[in-house]
Amino acid sequence: MNKTSFLSLLLLVLILVGCKKDSNVTSTQEELVTQSEIKPFFWEAANMYFLLTDRFNNGDTTNDVHFNRTKEPAVLRGFEGGDLKGIQNKIEEGYFTDLGVNAIWFTPVVEQVHGEVDEGTGLTYGYHGYWTKDWTQLDPNFGTMEELKAVVESAHKAGIRIVMDVVLNHTGPVTQQDPFWGSDWAREDPNCAFSNYKNTTECSLVENLPDILSESTQEVEIPKLLADKWKAEGRYEQEMQELDTFFTTNSYAKTPRNYIIKWLTDYIHEMGIDAFRVDTAKHVDEASWVVLRKEADKAFAAYKKAHPEKVLDTNPFFMLGEVYNYSVDGGRSFDFGDGTKVDYFSNGFDNLINFQFKYDAKGSYEALFSKYDSINRTSHKGKSITNYATSHDDGQPFDQDRSLAKETGTRLLLTPGISQIYYGDESARSLIIEGTNGDATLRSFMNWEDHTTPETKEVLSHWKKLGTFRGNHPSVGAGTHTMLSESPYVFSRHFENDDYTDHVVIGLDLPLGNKEIMVGTAFAKAKQLTDTYSGQKVDVIDGKVTIDSPYTIVLLEK
């Protein structure tokens, strides 16, 4: 062995010896994660980034136009060029890592209807990903299967989980290029009335959005439009053989929902997708979600067994759902208005998106934090919720004019539960775009051009500091909250899982300059702490630390 090789080997040994070990980490993970220190990951504490695939970053300009989608759309209702390659580029640049992000959710990338639709708001294409034409194929505007695999692999190397957005409720709209799937597969009417269980689940969500007969027990064949498509692409025999194997092996009837469940879970089998975000969950009978979860768990276990070198940790598959207007104030169940209540947490889901956070965020910090701490430890114990301030289809965000961009980050990233950053929250991307109709105003292209301005740099720096702190400390999202001092406002978070323990102390709305922070017995044996917001190291004297910084926030760690 030459001197260079010996030194390289010695350096590698020193790095591995210095890495922190925990019960969630496999021996092969050291080869996957590029960070020098492996951090344990807990879904209930995740810092998740949500983006519209088409609106985040254009990594390949050669795939911007397909299927003759060349008609002039209404403002922000056509394809803008964002793609999987663009997501991968930002992962590898470290953009998400710098934000402390450890999970990425992006909008669906399966093949969309080819034609355009006029929804009354102007001509629209399926840029958002929720208008499926073929669940087995990616839309070339978003990228290829190989590029999706590359996104997953790049994310996993960075210690980031991938949340795939999936739709089982409906196909895409009917257009001249995209026929109706047939009445044995879907219903075109009635439209949903949303006043009881039946007229919320057995109905078309909106006009011209055919509703999959997910509750049907009738066996069906592949629709002609799909069979013809597969034959033209030269993969009909392969797809049909895989379907026969799936139905035979699992003794499933060939119902519409079971076909789609097979197609969705294939992505887990083949790529090791870590989680599903399930669209329009309350518009599908809950029994379907139980089957999806069962097959997703099997697929994830099979992937791990087949690829032990790619296993990140022992966490099982994770499934979070969009039950529109679900609020934690209603407990674990959603009320359909007719006396029917469904507990989705008992029907396949680990987590639901919480539509209540943006209202609770208007109160005091302590009221907000203590409420969600209580929810995590009582009604939702063993499960979790996802909080957001801004989203792709919520026309009443917490801070629509972006006048509270830094405060939004403070409230969202420090509240117990999963934090969902909507792309551009961290850079105050405008949510008011002239000439748009409806939710298009929420979906402008990522404002990368603003990232060099002093104002945006200040906001982005704030989100990075808080996000990194949250990502490094599961106690922020999943720990027990305790107020240490009302004025100045100081609190601690403590988290334990098996032999892993994490503890932090945080101060908010503090005076500028010199400030004394009570840490009490939080760090009983610590002689020195680090305030990661200012970067200062401070001594612990009589249960207190003194910090002189030009910030009103203190983030203390041992």
C-alpha positions in Angstrom: 0.0 0.0 0.0 1.4 3.4 -1.0 1.5 6.4 1.4 -1.5 8.1 -0.3 -3.7 5.0 0.0 -2.6 4.5 3.6 -3.5 8.1 4.6 -6.8 7.9 2.8 -7.7 4.7 4.6 -6.6 6.2 8.0 -8.8 9.2 7.3 -11.8 7.0 6.5 -11.3 5.0 9.7 -11.1 8.2 11.8 -14.3 9.5 10.2 -16.2 6.3 10.8 -15.0 6.1 14.4 -16.2 9.6 15.0 -19.6 9.1 13.6 -22.5 9.0 16.1 -24.3 5.6 16.1 -27.9 5.0 17.0 -30.4 2.2 16.9 -32.0 3.5 13.7 -28.8 3.4 11.6 -27.6 0.4 9.6 -24.0 -0.3 9.0 -24.4 0.4 5.3 -25.8 3.9 5.9 -22.3 5.2 6.4 -21.9 4.7 2.7 -25.1 6.5 1.8 -25.1 9.6 3.8 -22.5 12.2 2.8 -22.7 14.1 6.1 -19.9 13.4 8.5 -22.3 12.8 11.3 -25.4 10.5 10.8 -28.5 12.0 12.5 -31.3 9.8 13.7 -34.6 10.3 11.8 -38.1 10.3 13.2 -41.0 11.0 11.0 -43.0 12.8 13.7 -40.2 15.4 13.9 -39.6 15.7 10.1 -38.8 19.0 8.4 -40.5 18.4 5.0 -40.2 20.5 1.9 -43.2 20.5 -0.5 -42.8 21.7 -4.1 -44.6 21.7 -7.4 -42.4 19.7 -9.7 -43.1 21.9 -12.6 -42.5 25.2 -10.7 -39.3 24.5 -8.7 -36.3 24.2 -10.9 -35.7 23.5 -14.6 -32.9 21.1 -14.8 -33.4 20.0 -18.4 -34.8 22.5 -20.9 -35.0 19.8 -23.6 -38.1 18.2 -22.0 -40.2 21.4 -21.7 -42.7 20.6 -24.4 -44.4 17.3 -25.2 -47.6 15.9 -26.7 -48.1 19.1 -28.7 -49.0 21.1 -25.5 -48.4 24.3 -27.4 -51.6 26.3 -27.0 -51.4 29.5 -25.0 -52.6 28.7 -21.4 -54.1 31.1 -18.9 -51.6 32.8 -16.6 -49.6 30.1 -14.6 -51.9 27.3 -16.0 -49.4 25.7 -18.4 -46.1 23.8 -18.0 -43.3 26.1 -16.9 -40.3 23.7 -17.2 -39.6 22.4 -13.7 -38.6 18.8 -13.6 -37.0 15.9 -11.7 -33.6 16.8 -12.9 -34.0 20.3 -11.4 -34.9 18.7 -8.0 -31.9 16.5 -8.2 -29.6 19.4 -8.9 -30.8 21.3 -5.9 -30.4 18.2 -3.7 -26.8 17.8 -4.9 -26.1 21.5 -4.5 -27.0 21.1 -0.8 -30.0 23.5 -1.0 -32.3 21.3 1.1 -29.5 20.3 3.5 -28.8 23.9 4.2 -32.5 24.3 5.1 -32.4 21.4 7.5 -34.9 19.5 5.3 -34.9 15.8 5.8 -38.0 14.9 3.6 -39.1 16.1 0.2 -42.6 15.9 -1.1 -43.2 16.8 -4.7 -46.4 16.8 -6.8 -47.2 13.7 -8.9 -44.9 13.0 -11.8 -47.0 10.2 -13.6 -48.1 10.8 -17.1 -50.8 13.5 -17.4 -53.6 13.9 -19.8 -52.2 15.2 -23.1 -54.9 17.7 -23.9 -56.0 21.0 -22.5 -59.0 21.9 -20.4 -61.0 25.1 -19.9 -62.1 25.1 -16.3 -63.7 28.5 -16.6 -60.5 30.1 -15.5 -58.9 29.8 -18.9 -57.0 27.1 -20.8 -55.2 24.7 -18.4 -52.8 21.8 -18.9 -52.0 19.1 -16.3 -48.8 20.9 -15.1 -49.7 20.2 -11.4 -49.6 16.4 -11.8 -53.1 15.6 -10.4 -54.6 14.7 -13.8 -53.4 11.1 -14.4 -53.5 9.5 -17.8 -51.2 6.5 -17.1 -50.1 5.5 -13.6 -47.4 3.3 -15.0 -45.5 5.9 -16.9 -43.9 9.3 -16.0 -44.8 12.4 -17.9 -41.9 13.4 -20.1 -42.4 17.0 -19.1 -41.3 15.9 -15.6 -38.6 13.5 -16.6 -37.8 9.8 -17.0 -37.9 6.7 -14.7 -34.1 6.9 -14.5 -34.3 10.5 -13.4 -36.8 9.7 -10.7 -34.5 6.9 -9.5 -31.6 9.4 -9.5 -33.7 11.8 -7.3 -34.4 9.1 -4.8 -30.7 8.0 -4.7 -29.4 11.6 -4.4 -31.9 12.3 -1.6 -31.0 9.2 0.3 -27.2 10.0 0.0 -28.0 13.3 1.7 -30.1 11.7 4.4 -33.4 13.0 2.9 -36.5 10.9 2.6 -38.7 11.0 -0.5 -42.5 11.5 -0.2 -44.3 10.6 -3.4 -47.6 12.3 -4.1 -50.2 9.8 -5.2 -53.8 10.0 -6.6 -56.3 7.1 -6.4 -59.5 9.1 -6.4 -59.7 10.2 -10.0 -58.3 10.1 -13.5 -57.5 13.2 -15.5 -60.2 15.2 -17.3 -61.7 14.0 -20.6 -60.2 15.9 -23.6 -60.1 15.3 -27.3 -56.8 13.4 -26.8 -57.8 11.7 -23.5 -60.9 9.5 -23.6 -63.1 8.5 -20.7 -61.9 5.4 -19.0 -65.4 3.8 -19.1 -68.3 3.4 -16.8 -67.0 0.2 -15.3 -63.9 2.1 -14.1 -65.1 5.6 -13.2 -68.2 7.8 -12.8 -68.6 11.2 -14.4 -71.5 12.3 -12.2 -73.0 13.2 -9.8 -70.7 16.0 -8.7 -69.8 16.0 -5.0 -72.1 18.0 -2.7 -69.9 17.5 0.4 -72.8 17.3 2.9 -72.6 13.6 3.8 -70.3 10.6 3.5 -71.9 9.2 0.3 -72.0 12.5 -1.6 -68.4 13.1 -0.7 -66.9 9.7 -1.6 -69.2 8.4 -4.5 -69.1 11.4 -6.7 -67.0 13.4 -9.1 -65.0 16.0 -7.2 -65.6 18.7 -9.8 -67.0 18.8 -13.3 -65.1 16.6 -15.8 -62.9 14.9 -13.3 -64.0 11.2 -13.5 -64.1 9.5 -10.1 -62.5 6.1 -9.9 -65.0 3.4 -8.6 -62.7 2.6 -5.7 -65.6 1.0 -3.6 -66.6 -1.3 -6.5 -66.2 -5.1 -6.1 -66.8 -5.7 -9.8 -63.9 -7.1 -11.8 -62.9 -5.1 -14.8 -60.4 -5.4 -17.7 -57.8 -2.8 -18.6 -59.6 0.1 -20.5 -59.1 0.0 -24.2 -57.4 3.4 -24.2 -54.7 2.1 -21.9 -54.3 -1.2 -23.7 -53.9 0.6 -27.0 -51.4 3.0 -25.5 -49.3 0.2 -24.1 -49.4 -1.7 -27.4 -48.2 1.3 -29.2 -45.3 1.7 -26.7 -44.4 -2.0 -27.0 -45.0 -2.9 -23.4 -48.5 -4.4 -23.3 -47.4 -8.0 -22.7 -45.1 -7.0 -19.9 -47.6 -4.9 -18.1 -50.3 -7.6 -18.4 -48.0 -10.3 -17.1 -47.1 -8.1 -14.1 -50.8 -7.5 -13.4 -51.6 -11.2 -13.6 -48.8 -12.0 -11.2 -50.0 -9.3 -8.8 -53.6 -10.4 -8.7 -52.7 -14.1 -8.5 -50.0 -13.8 -5.8 -52.2 -11.6 -3.6 -55.6 -13.2 -4.4 -57.0 -9.8 -5.2 -60.1 -9.2 -7.4 -59.4 -7.2 -10.5 -61.2 -4.1 -9.3 -60.3 -0.5 -10.3 -58.7 0.3 -7.0 -56.6 -2.8 -6.9 -55.1 -2.1 -10.3 -54.1 1.4 -9.2 -52.7 0.2 -5.9 -50.5 -2.2 -7.9 -49.3 0.6 -10.1 -48.6 3.0 -7.2 -46.7 0.5 -5.0 -44.5 -0.5 -8.0 -42.6 2.8 -7.4 -41.8 1.6 -3.9 -40.7 -1.9 -5.1 -38.4 -0.4 -7.8 -37.1 2.7 -6.2 -37.4 2.6 -2.4 -39.8 5.5 -2.1 -40.1 6.2 1.6 -43.6 7.6 2.0 -46.8 8.5 0.2 -48.7 11.7 0.5 -52.2 10.7 -0.5 -54.3 13.2 -2.4 -58.1 13.7 -1.9 -58.1 11.0 0.8 -61.7 11.8 2.1 -63.2 11.3 -1.3 -62.2 7.6 -1.3 -63.7 4.9 0.9 -61.3 4.2 3.8 -61.1 0.5 3.1 -59.1 1.3 0.0 -56.5 3.1 2.1 -56.1 0.0 4.3 -55.3 -2.0 1.2 -52.9 0.6 -0.2 -51.1 0.7 3.1 -50.8 -3.1 3.3 -49.3 -3.3 -0.2 -47.0 -0.3 0.5 -45.7 -1.9 3.6 -45.0 -5.2 1.7 -43.3 -3.3 -1.1 -41.1 -1.3 1.2 -40.1 -4.5 3.1 -39.3 -6.3 -0.2 -37.2 -3.3 -1.4 -35.2 -3.3 1.8 -34.6 -7.0 1.6 -33.6 -6.9 -2.0 -31.3 -3.8 -1.5 -29.8 -4.0 2.0 -26.9 -1.7 0.9 -29.5 1.0 0.3 -31.4 0.8 3.5 -31.3 4.1 5.5 -32.7 2.9 8.8 -35.4 0.7 10.4 -38.2 3.2 9.9 -41.3 1.5 8.3 -43.1 3.0 5.3 -44.9 6.3 6.1 -48.3 7.5 4.8 -49.8 10.9 5.3 -53.1 12.0 3.9 -54.8 15.1 2.6 -58.3 15.0 4.2 -59.3 18.5 3.1 -60.3 20.7 6.0 -59.2 18.2 8.6 -58.5 20.0 11.9 -56.8 18.7 15.0 -59.6 20.4 17.0 -61.9 17.6 15.9 -59.6 14.9 17.4 -58.5 12.0 15.3 -61.7 11.7 13.2 -63.1 13.7 10.3 -66.8 14.5 10.5 -68.7 14.3 7.1 -71.7 16.3 8.4 -74.2 13.4 8.5 -73.0 11.8 11.7 -70.4 9.7 9.9 -66.9 10.1 11.3 -63.9 8.4 9.9 -60.6 7.9 11.8 -58.1 7.8 9.0 -55.3 7.2 11.5 -56.9 3.8 12.0 -57.3 3.2 8.3 -53.7 3.2 7.0 -52.5 6.7 7.8 -49.7 7.7 10.1 -50.3 11.4 9.6 -52.9 13.9 8.3 -52.3 17.4 7.0 -53.6 19.8 9.6 -55.7 22.7 8.1 -56.0 24.4 11.5 -52.4 25.5 12.0 -52.6 28.8 10.1 -55.4 29.9 12.5 -53.6 28.8 15.6 -50.4 30.5 14.4 -52.1 33.9 15.0 -52.0 33.4 18.7 -49.1 33.6 21.2 -46.1 31.4 20.9 -46.9 29.6 24.1 -50.5 29.0 23.3 -49.5 27.6 19.9 -46.6 25.4 21.2 -48.4 24.1 24.3 -51.5 23.2 22.3 -49.7 21.1 19.7 -47.5 19.5 22.4 -50.7 18.4 24.2 -52.2 17.0 21.0 -49.0 15.0 20.2 -49.0 13.5 23.7 -52.8 12.8 24.1 -55.3 12.5 21.2 -52.6 11.8 18.5 -50.1 9.9 20.6 -48.4 7.3 18.4 -49.4 9.2 15.2 -48.5 12.7 13.9 -49.8 15.7 12.1 -48.3 17.9 9.3 -48.5 21.7 9.8 -48.3 24.3 7.1 -48.5 28.0 6.7 -48.8 28.1 2.9 -49.9 25.5 0.4 -50.7 25.0 -3.3 -54.5 25.1 -3.0 -55.2 27.1 0.2 -56.3 30.6 -0.8 -56.1 31.9 2.7 -52.5 31.3 3.8 -51.1 32.5 7.1 -49.2 35.4 5.5 -50.4 36.0 2.0 -48.6 39.3 1.4 -45.3 37.9 2.9 -45.0 40.7 5.4 -44.3 38.1 8.1 -41.9 35.9 6.2 -39.5 35.5 9.2 -42.2 35.1 11.8 -43.8 32.4 9.6 -40.6 30.4 9.7 -40.3 30.8 13.5 -43.9 29.6 14.1 -43.9 26.8 11.6 -40.5 25.3 12.3 -40.7 25.5 16.1 -44.2 24.0 16.4 -44.5 20.3 17.5 -45.5 18.1 14.6 -44.1 17.7 11.0 -43.3 21.1 9.5 -44.3 21.5 5.8 -42.3 24.2 4.1 -44.0 25.2 0.8 -41.5 26.1 -1.8 -40.6 29.8 -1.6 -41.8 30.2 2.0 -38.1 30.5 2.8 -37.5 33.2 0.2 -40.8 35.1 0.5 -41.9 34.0 -3.0 -44.9 36.2 -3.9 -48.4 34.6 -3.5 -50.1 37.4 -5.3 -49.5 37.2 -9.1 -51.2 39.6 -11.4 -53.5 38.1 -14.0 -54.0 34.8 -12.3 -57.3 33.1 -11.4 -57.9 30.9 -8.4 -55.0 28.8 -6.9 -52.7 29.6 -9.8 -51.6 32.7 -7.9 -50.0 30.4 -5.3 -48.0 28.5 -7.9 -45.5 30.9 -9.5 -42.1 29.6 -10.5 -39.6 29.5 -7.6 -38.0 33.0 -7.2 -34.4 32.0 -7.5 -33.6 35.4 -9.0 -34.5 37.0 -5.6 -32.0 34.9 -3.6 -29.2 37.4 -4.2 -31.1 40.4 -2.8 -30.3 41.6 0.8 -34.0 41.3 1.8 -34.3 37.7 0.6 -30.9 36.7 2.0 -32.0 37.8 5.4 -35.2 35.8 5.3 -33.5 32.8 3.9 -30.8 32.9 6.5 -33.5 32.9 9.2 -35.2 29.8 7.7 -31.8 28.1 7.3 -30.8 28.6 11.0 -34.2 27.4 12.3 -34.5 24.6 9.8 -31.0 23.3 10.5 -31.6 23.4 14.3 -34.9 21.5 13.8 -33.3 19.0 11.5 -30.5 18.4 14.0 -32.8 18.0 17.0 -35.9 15.7 16.9 -36.9 17.2 20.2 -38.1 20.4 18.4 -40.8 18.5 16.4 -41.5 15.5 18.6 -40.3 16.4 22.1 -42.1 17.4 25.2 -42.6 21.2 25.5 -42.0 23.0 28.8 -42.1 26.7 29.3 -39.1 27.8 31.5 -39.8 31.5 31.6 -42.8 33.6 30.5 -40.8 36.9 30.2 -38.4 36.7 28.6 -40.1 33.8 26.7 -37.9 30.7 27.1 -38.9 27.0 26.7 -37.3 23.6 26.4 -38.0 20.5 24.3 -37.1 17.0 25.5 -37.2 13.8 23.4 -36.5 10.2 24.2 -36.7 7.2 21.9 -35.2 3.9 23.2 -31.6 4.9 24.0 -31.6 8.1 22.1 -32.1 11.4 24.0 -32.2 15.0 22.7 -32.7 18.2 24.6 -32.8 21.9 23.5 -33.7 25.3 25.0 -35.1 28.1 22.9 -35.8 31.8 23.6 -38.0 34.0 21.5 -38.9 37.7 21.4 -35.8 38.4 23.5 -34.1 41.9 23.8 -31.4 42.9 21.4 -27.9 42.9 22.7 -27.2 41.5 26.2 -29.7 38.9 27.5 -29.8 36.4 30.4 -31.5 33.1 29.6 -32.7 30.7 32.2 -31.9 27.0 31.3 -32.6 25.6 34.8 -31.8 21.9 35.1 -32.2 21.4 31.3 -28.5 21.0 30.9 -27.6 20.1 34.5 -24.2 18.7 33.7 -23.3 21.0 30.9 -20.7 23.7 31.5 -20.9 25.2 28.1 -23.7 25.5 25.4 -23.9 26.8 21.9 -26.4 29.3 20.6 -26.7 28.1 17.0 -28.6 31.2 15.9 -25.6 33.6 16.7 -22.9 31.0 16.6 -21.7 31.8 20.1 -20.5 29.5 22.8 -21.7 30.4 26.3 -21.0 29.2 29.8 -23.7 27.8 32.1 -23.5 29.6 35.5 -26.1 28.9 38.2 -28.6 27.5 35.6 -28.3 30.6 33.4 -26.4 31.7 30.3 -25.7 35.3 29.2 -25.6 36.1 25.5 -24.8 39.3 23.7 -26.1 39.2 20.2 -28.0 41.4 17.7 -30.9 38.8 17.5 -34.1 38.3 19.4 -33.8 34.5 19.1 -31.6 32.0 21.0 -31.3 28.3 20.0 -29.3 26.5 22.6 -27.8 23.0 22.3 -25.2 21.1 24.2 
